[in-house]
Amino acid sequence: MRTALRSIGAAVAGYALIVVITSFGFPLVLGHALVDKGDLREVVLGTIVAVIAGFAGGYVGTMIGVLRPTLNAALVTIPIVIETTFVLLFRTDPEEVVFSAIGALILIGSTIAPGALRELLSRRYRPAPAAR
């Protein structure tokens, strides 16, 4: 029970950090909350904000959770998937659907990255077994 609660808490904390960073990051970097898909500069800057937000949220989920790091980071993506599905249901322009879906995939990938990186590094730098 305690493991489940801590895992849920890790996912909520990671997602909350993503929401805070994107809510303040987009207006701070772009001057407004929505990315104009026709402006390459805005797309690049928006992508950078999304990657930073995802990585930070995934890192928090990885550090708080008690499961494998990649799994903890993946739990943070559950609210992202739910939110993205809800948003995509109300998009009517196919171009907007694709743009939003790509943005969500970038965010999801950058959210899982800290967990995968932590697992990779922990395997690589694990001390060698003592000789018998």
Chimera marker file (.cmm) of the C-alpha trace (Angstrom):
<marker_set name="trace">
<marker id="1" x="0.000" y="0.000" z="0.000" r="1" g="1" b="0" radius="0.5"/>
<marker id="2" x="2.800" y="2.375" z="0.907" r="1" g="1" b="0" radius="0.5"/>
<marker id="3" x="4.609" y="1.671" z="-2.376" r="1" g="1" b="0" radius="0.5"/>
<marker id="4" x="1.443" y="2.409" z="-4.354" r="1" g="1" b="0" radius="0.5"/>
<marker id="5" x="0.827" y="5.676" z="-2.519" r="1" g="1" b="0" radius="0.5"/>
<marker id="6" x="4.410" y="6.786" z="-2.977" r="1" g="1" b="0" radius="0.5"/>
<marker id="7" x="4.279" y="5.915" z="-6.688" r="1" g="1" b="0" radius="0.5"/>
<marker id="8" x="1.042" y="7.866" z="-7.127" r="1" g="1" b="0" radius="0.5"/>
<marker id="9" x="2.560" y="10.771" z="-5.207" r="1" g="1" b="0" radius="0.5"/>
<marker id="10" x="5.642" y="10.680" z="-7.426" r="1" g="1" b="0" radius="0.5"/>
<marker id="11" x="3.494" y="10.771" z="-10.568" r="1" g="1" b="0" radius="0.5"/>
<marker id="12" x="1.380" y="13.651" z="-9.235" r="1" g="1" b="0" radius="0.5"/>
<marker id="13" x="4.454" y="15.630" z="-8.135" r="1" g="1" b="0" radius="0.5"/>
<marker id="14" x="6.185" y="15.114" z="-11.482" r="1" g="1" b="0" radius="0.5"/>
<marker id="15" x="3.082" y="16.093" z="-13.439" r="1" g="1" b="0" radius="0.5"/>
<marker id="16" x="2.508" y="19.130" z="-11.212" r="1" g="1" b="0" radius="0.5"/>
<marker id="17" x="6.037" y="20.322" z="-11.938" r="1" g="1" b="0" radius="0.5"/>
<marker id="18" x="5.442" y="19.879" z="-15.675" r="1" g="1" b="0" radius="0.5"/>
<marker id="19" x="2.266" y="21.969" z="-15.416" r="1" g="1" b="0" radius="0.5"/>
<marker id="20" x="4.052" y="24.722" z="-13.472" r="1" g="1" b="0" radius="0.5"/>
<marker id="21" x="7.018" y="24.883" z="-15.844" r="1" g="1" b="0" radius="0.5"/>
<marker id="22" x="4.885" y="24.912" z="-18.996" r="1" g="1" b="0" radius="0.5"/>
<marker id="23" x="2.381" y="27.374" z="-17.509" r="1" g="1" b="0" radius="0.5"/>
<marker id="24" x="5.116" y="29.862" z="-16.683" r="1" g="1" b="0" radius="0.5"/>
<marker id="25" x="7.659" y="28.842" z="-19.334" r="1" g="1" b="0" radius="0.5"/>
<marker id="26" x="5.600" y="29.396" z="-22.472" r="1" g="1" b="0" radius="0.5"/>
<marker id="27" x="4.469" y="32.936" z="-21.557" r="1" g="1" b="0" radius="0.5"/>
<marker id="28" x="7.954" y="33.806" z="-20.286" r="1" g="1" b="0" radius="0.5"/>
<marker id="29" x="9.799" y="32.569" z="-23.383" r="1" g="1" b="0" radius="0.5"/>
<marker id="30" x="7.179" y="33.257" z="-26.067" r="1" g="1" b="0" radius="0.5"/>
<marker id="31" x="5.297" y="36.184" z="-24.556" r="1" g="1" b="0" radius="0.5"/>
<marker id="32" x="2.027" y="34.213" z="-24.736" r="1" g="1" b="0" radius="0.5"/>
<marker id="33" x="0.722" y="30.789" z="-23.733" r="1" g="1" b="0" radius="0.5"/>
<marker id="34" x="0.185" y="29.108" z="-27.117" r="1" g="1" b="0" radius="0.5"/>
<marker id="35" x="2.828" y="28.174" z="-29.685" r="1" g="1" b="0" radius="0.5"/>
<marker id="36" x="2.203" y="29.541" z="-33.195" r="1" g="1" b="0" radius="0.5"/>
<marker id="37" x="2.945" y="26.527" z="-35.407" r="1" g="1" b="0" radius="0.5"/>
<marker id="38" x="3.671" y="28.830" z="-38.352" r="1" g="1" b="0" radius="0.5"/>
<marker id="39" x="6.586" y="30.526" z="-36.582" r="1" g="1" b="0" radius="0.5"/>
<marker id="40" x="9.691" y="28.325" z="-36.505" r="1" g="1" b="0" radius="0.5"/>
<marker id="41" x="11.263" y="30.360" z="-33.697" r="1" g="1" b="0" radius="0.5"/>
<marker id="42" x="8.209" y="29.785" z="-31.496" r="1" g="1" b="0" radius="0.5"/>
<marker id="43" x="8.121" y="26.080" z="-32.324" r="1" g="1" b="0" radius="0.5"/>
<marker id="44" x="11.798" y="25.668" z="-31.379" r="1" g="1" b="0" radius="0.5"/>
<marker id="45" x="11.453" y="27.691" z="-28.164" r="1" g="1" b="0" radius="0.5"/>
<marker id="46" x="8.230" y="25.872" z="-27.265" r="1" g="1" b="0" radius="0.5"/>
<marker id="47" x="9.941" y="22.537" z="-27.825" r="1" g="1" b="0" radius="0.5"/>
<marker id="48" x="12.789" y="23.567" z="-25.540" r="1" g="1" b="0" radius="0.5"/>
<marker id="49" x="10.315" y="24.529" z="-22.801" r="1" g="1" b="0" radius="0.5"/>
<marker id="50" x="8.487" y="21.198" z="-23.237" r="1" g="1" b="0" radius="0.5"/>
<marker id="51" x="11.729" y="19.185" z="-23.067" r="1" g="1" b="0" radius="0.5"/>
<marker id="52" x="12.874" y="21.024" z="-19.924" r="1" g="1" b="0" radius="0.5"/>
<marker id="53" x="9.453" y="20.598" z="-18.304" r="1" g="1" b="0" radius="0.5"/>
<marker id="54" x="9.251" y="16.920" z="-19.211" r="1" g="1" b="0" radius="0.5"/>
<marker id="55" x="12.777" y="16.168" z="-18.054" r="1" g="1" b="0" radius="0.5"/>
<marker id="56" x="12.229" y="17.980" z="-14.744" r="1" g="1" b="0" radius="0.5"/>
<marker id="57" x="8.896" y="16.239" z="-14.127" r="1" g="1" b="0" radius="0.5"/>
<marker id="58" x="10.313" y="12.842" z="-15.015" r="1" g="1" b="0" radius="0.5"/>
<marker id="59" x="13.308" y="13.464" z="-12.767" r="1" g="1" b="0" radius="0.5"/>
<marker id="60" x="11.059" y="14.310" z="-9.809" r="1" g="1" b="0" radius="0.5"/>
<marker id="61" x="8.970" y="11.195" z="-10.442" r="1" g="1" b="0" radius="0.5"/>
<marker id="62" x="12.127" y="9.103" z="-10.684" r="1" g="1" b="0" radius="0.5"/>
<marker id="63" x="13.578" y="10.431" z="-7.442" r="1" g="1" b="0" radius="0.5"/>
<marker id="64" x="10.380" y="10.197" z="-5.352" r="1" g="1" b="0" radius="0.5"/>
<marker id="65" x="9.049" y="6.871" z="-6.600" r="1" g="1" b="0" radius="0.5"/>
<marker id="66" x="10.157" y="3.531" z="-5.191" r="1" g="1" b="0" radius="0.5"/>
<marker id="67" x="9.819" y="1.441" z="-8.345" r="1" g="1" b="0" radius="0.5"/>
<marker id="68" x="12.361" y="1.127" z="-11.155" r="1" g="1" b="0" radius="0.5"/>
<marker id="69" x="13.358" y="4.627" z="-12.352" r="1" g="1" b="0" radius="0.5"/>
<marker id="70" x="11.963" y="4.186" z="-15.864" r="1" g="1" b="0" radius="0.5"/>
<marker id="71" x="8.657" y="2.934" z="-14.497" r="1" g="1" b="0" radius="0.5"/>
<marker id="72" x="8.428" y="5.840" z="-12.051" r="1" g="1" b="0" radius="0.5"/>
<marker id="73" x="9.050" y="8.301" z="-14.887" r="1" g="1" b="0" radius="0.5"/>
<marker id="74" x="6.509" y="6.493" z="-17.070" r="1" g="1" b="0" radius="0.5"/>
<marker id="75" x="3.865" y="6.883" z="-14.348" r="1" g="1" b="0" radius="0.5"/>
<marker id="76" x="4.245" y="10.662" z="-14.711" r="1" g="1" b="0" radius="0.5"/>
<marker id="77" x="3.126" y="10.326" z="-18.335" r="1" g="1" b="0" radius="0.5"/>
<marker id="78" x="-0.291" y="8.888" z="-17.421" r="1" g="1" b="0" radius="0.5"/>
<marker id="79" x="-1.830" y="12.319" z="-16.700" r="1" g="1" b="0" radius="0.5"/>
<marker id="80" x="-0.119" y="13.675" z="-19.837" r="1" g="1" b="0" radius="0.5"/>
<marker id="81" x="-1.752" y="10.975" z="-21.965" r="1" g="1" b="0" radius="0.5"/>
<marker id="82" x="-5.150" y="11.617" z="-20.362" r="1" g="1" b="0" radius="0.5"/>
<marker id="83" x="-4.861" y="15.376" z="-20.864" r="1" g="1" b="0" radius="0.5"/>
<marker id="84" x="-3.654" y="15.008" z="-24.452" r="1" g="1" b="0" radius="0.5"/>
<marker id="85" x="-6.471" y="12.609" z="-25.309" r="1" g="1" b="0" radius="0.5"/>
<marker id="86" x="-8.994" y="15.058" z="-23.884" r="1" g="1" b="0" radius="0.5"/>
<marker id="87" x="-7.463" y="17.970" z="-25.825" r="1" g="1" b="0" radius="0.5"/>
<marker id="88" x="-7.295" y="16.030" z="-29.102" r="1" g="1" b="0" radius="0.5"/>
<marker id="89" x="-10.981" y="15.107" z="-28.867" r="1" g="1" b="0" radius="0.5"/>
<marker id="90" x="-11.880" y="18.778" z="-29.294" r="1" g="1" b="0" radius="0.5"/>
<marker id="91" x="-9.512" y="19.584" z="-32.168" r="1" g="1" b="0" radius="0.5"/>
<marker id="92" x="-11.231" y="19.702" z="-35.532" r="1" g="1" b="0" radius="0.5"/>
<marker id="93" x="-8.363" y="20.729" z="-37.800" r="1" g="1" b="0" radius="0.5"/>
<marker id="94" x="-6.244" y="17.673" z="-38.717" r="1" g="1" b="0" radius="0.5"/>
<marker id="95" x="-3.133" y="19.860" z="-38.776" r="1" g="1" b="0" radius="0.5"/>
<marker id="96" x="-3.821" y="20.961" z="-35.179" r="1" g="1" b="0" radius="0.5"/>
<marker id="97" x="-4.305" y="17.328" z="-34.125" r="1" g="1" b="0" radius="0.5"/>
<marker id="98" x="-0.939" y="16.322" z="-35.592" r="1" g="1" b="0" radius="0.5"/>
<marker id="99" x="0.838" y="19.366" z="-34.079" r="1" g="1" b="0" radius="0.5"/>
<marker id="100" x="-0.641" y="18.674" z="-30.626" r="1" g="1" b="0" radius="0.5"/>
<marker id="101" x="0.127" y="14.946" z="-30.839" r="1" g="1" b="0" radius="0.5"/>
<marker id="102" x="3.763" y="15.605" z="-31.801" r="1" g="1" b="0" radius="0.5"/>
<marker id="103" x="4.069" y="18.069" z="-28.922" r="1" g="1" b="0" radius="0.5"/>
<marker id="104" x="2.687" y="15.477" z="-26.522" r="1" g="1" b="0" radius="0.5"/>
<marker id="105" x="5.095" y="12.812" z="-27.815" r="1" g="1" b="0" radius="0.5"/>
<marker id="106" x="8.034" y="15.160" z="-27.277" r="1" g="1" b="0" radius="0.5"/>
<marker id="107" x="6.839" y="15.844" z="-23.733" r="1" g="1" b="0" radius="0.5"/>
<marker id="108" x="6.312" y="12.128" z="-23.021" r="1" g="1" b="0" radius="0.5"/>
<marker id="109" x="9.733" y="11.179" z="-24.387" r="1" g="1" b="0" radius="0.5"/>
<marker id="110" x="11.493" y="13.834" z="-22.348" r="1" g="1" b="0" radius="0.5"/>
<marker id="111" x="9.547" y="12.738" z="-19.250" r="1" g="1" b="0" radius="0.5"/>
<marker id="112" x="10.664" y="9.102" z="-19.528" r="1" g="1" b="0" radius="0.5"/>
<marker id="113" x="14.279" y="10.032" z="-20.374" r="1" g="1" b="0" radius="0.5"/>
<marker id="114" x="15.500" y="10.735" z="-16.799" r="1" g="1" b="0" radius="0.5"/>
<marker id="115" x="14.346" y="7.334" z="-15.587" r="1" g="1" b="0" radius="0.5"/>
<marker id="116" x="15.923" y="5.522" z="-18.519" r="1" g="1" b="0" radius="0.5"/>
<marker id="117" x="19.119" y="7.536" z="-18.127" r="1" g="1" b="0" radius="0.5"/>
<marker id="118" x="19.288" y="6.783" z="-14.407" r="1" g="1" b="0" radius="0.5"/>
<marker id="119" x="18.852" y="3.050" z="-15.023" r="1" g="1" b="0" radius="0.5"/>
<marker id="120" x="21.458" y="3.070" z="-17.781" r="1" g="1" b="0" radius="0.5"/>
<marker id="121" x="23.999" y="4.909" z="-15.651" r="1" g="1" b="0" radius="0.5"/>
<marker id="122" x="23.356" y="2.757" z="-12.583" r="1" g="1" b="0" radius="0.5"/>
<marker id="123" x="24.076" y="-0.387" z="-14.627" r="1" g="1" b="0" radius="0.5"/>
<marker id="124" x="27.158" y="1.093" z="-16.249" r="1" g="1" b="0" radius="0.5"/>
<marker id="125" x="28.759" y="2.303" z="-13.016" r="1" g="1" b="0" radius="0.5"/>
<marker id="126" x="27.767" y="-0.594" z="-10.789" r="1" g="1" b="0" radius="0.5"/>
<marker id="127" x="30.851" y="-1.923" z="-9.004" r="1" g="1" b="0" radius="0.5"/>
<marker id="128" x="32.221" y="-5.176" z="-10.312" r="1" g="1" b="0" radius="0.5"/>
<marker id="129" x="31.566" y="-8.230" z="-8.145" r="1" g="1" b="0" radius="0.5"/>
<marker id="130" x="34.407" y="-9.091" z="-5.805" r="1" g="1" b="0" radius="0.5"/>
<marker id="131" x="36.702" y="-11.882" z="-6.933" r="1" g="1" b="0" radius="0.5"/>
<marker id="132" x="36.405" y="-15.129" z="-4.974" r="1" g="1" b="0" radius="0.5"/>
<link id1="1" id2="2" r="1" g="1" b="0" radius="0.2"/>
<link id1="2" id2="3" r="1" g="1" b="0" radius="0.2"/>
<link id1="3" id2="4" r="1" g="1" b="0" radius="0.2"/>
<link id1="4" id2="5" r="1" g="1" b="0" radius="0.2"/>
<link id1="5" id2="6" r="1" g="1" b="0" radius="0.2"/>
<link id1="6" id2="7" r="1" g="1" b="0" radius="0.2"/>
<link id1="7" id2="8" r="1" g="1" b="0" radius="0.2"/>
<link id1="8" id2="9" r="1" g="1" b="0" radius="0.2"/>
<link id1="9" id2="10" r="1" g="1" b="0" radius="0.2"/>
<link id1="10" id2="11" r="1" g="1" b="0" radius="0.2"/>
<link id1="11" id2="12" r="1" g="1" b="0" radius="0.2"/>
<link id1="12" id2="13" r="1" g="1" b="0" radius="0.2"/>
<link id1="13" id2="14" r="1" g="1" b="0" radius="0.2"/>
<link id1="14" id2="15" r="1" g="1" b="0" radius="0.2"/>
<link id1="15" id2="16" r="1" g="1" b="0" radius="0.2"/>
<link id1="16" id2="17" r="1" g="1" b="0" radius="0.2"/>
<link id1="17" id2="18" r="1" g="1" b="0" radius="0.2"/>
<link id1="18" id2="19" r="1" g="1" b="0" radius="0.2"/>
<link id1="19" id2="20" r="1" g="1" b="0" radius="0.2"/>
<link id1="20" id2="21" r="1" g="1" b="0" radius="0.2"/>
<link id1="21" id2="22" r="1" g="1" b="0" radius="0.2"/>
<link id1="22" id2="23" r="1" g="1" b="0" radius="0.2"/>
<link id1="23" id2="24" r="1" g="1" b="0" radius="0.2"/>
<link id1="24" id2="25" r="1" g="1" b="0" radius="0.2"/>
<link id1="25" id2="26" r="1" g="1" b="0" radius="0.2"/>
<link id1="26" id2="27" r="1" g="1" b="0" radius="0.2"/>
<link id1="27" id2="28" r="1" g="1" b="0" radius="0.2"/>
<link id1="28" id2="29" r="1" g="1" b="0" radius="0.2"/>
<link id1="29" id2="30" r="1" g="1" b="0" radius="0.2"/>
<link id1="30" id2="31" r="1" g="1" b="0" radius="0.2"/>
<link id1="31" id2="32" r="1" g="1" b="0" radius="0.2"/>
<link id1="32" id2="33" r="1" g="1" b="0" radius="0.2"/>
<link id1="33" id2="34" r="1" g="1" b="0" radius="0.2"/>
<link id1="34" id2="35" r="1" g="1" b="0" radius="0.2"/>
<link id1="35" id2="36" r="1" g="1" b="0" radius="0.2"/>
<link id1="36" id2="37" r="1" g="1" b="0" radius="0.2"/>
<link id1="37" id2="38" r="1" g="1" b="0" radius="0.2"/>
<link id1="38" id2="39" r="1" g="1" b="0" radius="0.2"/>
<link id1="39" id2="40" r="1" g="1" b="0" radius="0.2"/>
<link id1="40" id2="41" r="1" g="1" b="0" radius="0.2"/>
<link id1="41" id2="42" r="1" g="1" b="0" radius="0.2"/>
<link id1="42" id2="43" r="1" g="1" b="0" radius="0.2"/>
<link id1="43" id2="44" r="1" g="1" b="0" radius="0.2"/>
<link id1="44" id2="45" r="1" g="1" b="0" radius="0.2"/>
<link id1="45" id2="46" r="1" g="1" b="0" radius="0.2"/>
<link id1="46" id2="47" r="1" g="1" b="0" radius="0.2"/>
<link id1="47" id2="48" r="1" g="1" b="0" radius="0.2"/>
<link id1="48" id2="49" r="1" g="1" b="0" radius="0.2"/>
<link id1="49" id2="50" r="1" g="1" b="0" radius="0.2"/>
<link id1="50" id2="51" r="1" g="1" b="0" radius="0.2"/>
<link id1="51" id2="52" r="1" g="1" b="0" radius="0.2"/>
<link id1="52" id2="53" r="1" g="1" b="0" radius="0.2"/>
<link id1="53" id2="54" r="1" g="1" b="0" radius="0.2"/>
<link id1="54" id2="55" r="1" g="1" b="0" radius="0.2"/>
<link id1="55" id2="56" r="1" g="1" b="0" radius="0.2"/>
<link id1="56" id2="57" r="1" g="1" b="0" radius="0.2"/>
<link id1="57" id2="58" r="1" g="1" b="0" radius="0.2"/>
<link id1="58" id2="59" r="1" g="1" b="0" radius="0.2"/>
<link id1="59" id2="60" r="1" g="1" b="0" radius="0.2"/>
<link id1="60" id2="61" r="1" g="1" b="0" radius="0.2"/>
<link id1="61" id2="62" r="1" g="1" b="0" radius="0.2"/>
<link id1="62" id2="63" r="1" g="1" b="0" radius="0.2"/>
<link id1="63" id2="64" r="1" g="1" b="0" radius="0.2"/>
<link id1="64" id2="65" r="1" g="1" b="0" radius="0.2"/>
<link id1="65" id2="66" r="1" g="1" b="0" radius="0.2"/>
<link id1="66" id2="67" r="1" g="1" b="0" radius="0.2"/>
<link id1="67" id2="68" r="1" g="1" b="0" radius="0.2"/>
<link id1="68" id2="69" r="1" g="1" b="0" radius="0.2"/>
<link id1="69" id2="70" r="1" g="1" b="0" radius="0.2"/>
<link id1="70" id2="71" r="1" g="1" b="0" radius="0.2"/>
<link id1="71" id2="72" r="1" g="1" b="0" radius="0.2"/>
<link id1="72" id2="73" r="1" g="1" b="0" radius="0.2"/>
<link id1="73" id2="74" r="1" g="1" b="0" radius="0.2"/>
<link id1="74" id2="75" r="1" g="1" b="0" radius="0.2"/>
<link id1="75" id2="76" r="1" g="1" b="0" radius="0.2"/>
<link id1="76" id2="77" r="1" g="1" b="0" radius="0.2"/>
<link id1="77" id2="78" r="1" g="1" b="0" radius="0.2"/>
<link id1="78" id2="79" r="1" g="1" b="0" radius="0.2"/>
<link id1="79" id2="80" r="1" g="1" b="0" radius="0.2"/>
<link id1="80" id2="81" r="1" g="1" b="0" radius="0.2"/>
<link id1="81" id2="82" r="1" g="1" b="0" radius="0.2"/>
<link id1="82" id2="83" r="1" g="1" b="0" radius="0.2"/>
<link id1="83" id2="84" r="1" g="1" b="0" radius="0.2"/>
<link id1="84" id2="85" r="1" g="1" b="0" radius="0.2"/>
<link id1="85" id2="86" r="1" g="1" b="0" radius="0.2"/>
<link id1="86" id2="87" r="1" g="1" b="0" radius="0.2"/>
<link id1="87" id2="88" r="1" g="1" b="0" radius="0.2"/>
<link id1="88" id2="89" r="1" g="1" b="0" radius="0.2"/>
<link id1="89" id2="90" r="1" g="1" b="0" radius="0.2"/>
<link id1="90" id2="91" r="1" g="1" b="0" radius="0.2"/>
<link id1="91" id2="92" r="1" g="1" b="0" radius="0.2"/>
<link id1="92" id2="93" r="1" g="1" b="0" radius="0.2"/>
<link id1="93" id2="94" r="1" g="1" b="0" radius="0.2"/>
<link id1="94" id2="95" r="1" g="1" b="0" radius="0.2"/>
<link id1="95" id2="96" r="1" g="1" b="0" radius="0.2"/>
<link id1="96" id2="97" r="1" g="1" b="0" radius="0.2"/>
<link id1="97" id2="98" r="1" g="1" b="0" radius="0.2"/>
<link id1="98" id2="99" r="1" g="1" b="0" radius="0.2"/>
<link id1="99" id2="100" r="1" g="1" b="0" radius="0.2"/>
<link id1="100" id2="101" r="1" g="1" b="0" radius="0.2"/>
<link id1="101" id2="102" r="1" g="1" b="0" radius="0.2"/>
<link id1="102" id2="103" r="1" g="1" b="0" radius="0.2"/>
<link id1="103" id2="104" r="1" g="1" b="0" radius="0.2"/>
<link id1="104" id2="105" r="1" g="1" b="0" radius="0.2"/>
<link id1="105" id2="106" r="1" g="1" b="0" radius="0.2"/>
<link id1="106" id2="107" r="1" g="1" b="0" radius="0.2"/>
<link id1="107" id2="108" r="1" g="1" b="0" radius="0.2"/>
<link id1="108" id2="109" r="1" g="1" b="0" radius="0.2"/>
<link id1="109" id2="110" r="1" g="1" b="0" radius="0.2"/>
<link id1="110" id2="111" r="1" g="1" b="0" radius="0.2"/>
<link id1="111" id2="112" r="1" g="1" b="0" radius="0.2"/>
<link id1="112" id2="113" r="1" g="1" b="0" radius="0.2"/>
<link id1="113" id2="114" r="1" g="1" b="0" radius="0.2"/>
<link id1="114" id2="115" r="1" g="1" b="0" radius="0.2"/>
<link id1="115" id2="116" r="1" g="1" b="0" radius="0.2"/>
<link id1="116" id2="117" r="1" g="1" b="0" radius="0.2"/>
<link id1="117" id2="118" r="1" g="1" b="0" radius="0.2"/>
<link id1="118" id2="119" r="1" g="1" b="0" radius="0.2"/>
<link id1="119" id2="120" r="1" g="1" b="0" radius="0.2"/>
<link id1="120" id2="121" r="1" g="1" b="0" radius="0.2"/>
<link id1="121" id2="122" r="1" g="1" b="0" radius="0.2"/>
<link id1="122" id2="123" r="1" g="1" b="0" radius="0.2"/>
<link id1="123" id2="124" r="1" g="1" b="0" radius="0.2"/>
<link id1="124" id2="125" r="1" g="1" b="0" radius="0.2"/>
<link id1="125" id2="126" r="1" g="1" b="0" radius="0.2"/>
<link id1="126" id2="127" r="1" g="1" b="0" radius="0.2"/>
<link id1="127" id2="128" r="1" g="1" b="0" radius="0.2"/>
<link id1="128" id2="129" r="1" g="1" b="0" radius="0.2"/>
<link id1="129" id2="130" r="1" g="1" b="0" radius="0.2"/>
<link id1="130" id2="131" r="1" g="1" b="0" radius="0.2"/>
<link id1="131" id2="132" r="1" g="1" b="0" radius="0.2"/>
</marker_set>
